[in-house]
Amino acid sequence: MKVSILGGSGYAGGELLRLLINHPDCKITRVTSQRFAGEPLYRVHPNLRGRTNLRFDDKSLATHNDNDLVFTALPHGKSAGLVPQLLDQGTKIVDLAADFRLKNPEAYPEYYHTKHEHPELLEKAVYGLPEIHREDIRNAKLVAVPGCMATASILGLAPLVKTGIVEKEHIVIDAKIGSSGAGAGPSMGSHHPEREGGVRPYKIVGHRHTPEIEQELGQLNGGNVKVAFTPHAVGMVRGILVTIHAFTRGQVEKKDVWKAYRGEYGNEPFIRMVSDNKGLFGLPNPKNVIGTNLCDIGFETDAHVNRLLVMSAIDNLTKGAAGAAVQCYNVMAGLDERTGLDTIGLHP
Amino acid sequence: MSSEKCPDCEALVSVPDDAVNGEIVSCPDCGLDLEIALAGQERTVKPVVLEKEDWGE
């Protein structure tokens, strides 16, 4: 399949290139960047030196498009205006930004401070989490890759919400995320002396991943799900760990929680239950999934306060962005979902 | 090789054919240490109870 990447100079675009260059069913024809037009890819993504002769270009894909599928890795708000023309040309789209994640158009002014340019497309877009929407993704023309912290949160909670093990309006999510989550553009928050050595809470109420999480979990259980979501910027470069505090009406036995996870994820290629509470590696740690498309999930019951504690770890650039995009591509192309993604993480 | 259910998480735990009474195996899912108990043809697993350092004094 011939593909292009629209906006390939950011970290998500770079990760997408890292994964697609080795993908056996994928030919990258073009990678765009207005800022780096004319430059070879390795000037921006040094890990790609010697692996591709492609250069960034800035020509409009709308007029130079002969691709089967386009990955859009543009800043939030930029792809919404381009997608209709690509769809009209019969091109499939996997969008890594937030432009098509939410079904409710009124959520965009609230969480993204902008009115959606094409609200009529929101219902047509499929939320790109194969673990939940695999069949819809298979036939989709437009896929919206989930937010990174939303992915870790939804995957950690989905089986528990679906089976009704936890109270659906009393869920607290505490997220830690590495600096690459802030993007490739420099800012005070990502400046090394400010970030390193600290744990900085930010957007502690009303973070934009909140409506995604509630939307997706609500669909699983046929009702409103409410989450209290608070992220923290930490010193690592890649990785997310979410610690979820969910509550149960009575005491829950571990075997029932295991049953819920096994029932939902027993055959999932990228979900590992890491919940053996033994030694250093018995619970999820983002360090162990860096560079992979894996989501590690662990849990513990806390009878003292009827709490069910869940930890979920991903690489924000892989399962949280580009890896999820490639997984969706594989589903859309009818390939084994592991194609191009079957990597083992680093250790130590 | 036979399989027994972990009493904590209900994962299947492999018990080798040549296992001896009191042998310890670990649940592959939850990590619980389990002691194999043999009684004739019957094979069961139960959580290992560790002696504490103060011996209960």
Interface residues (C-beta under 8 A of the other chain):
Chain A: K254 K255 W258 K259 M273 S275 D276 N277 K278 G282
Chain B: D8 C9 E10 A11 S26 C27 D29 C30 G31
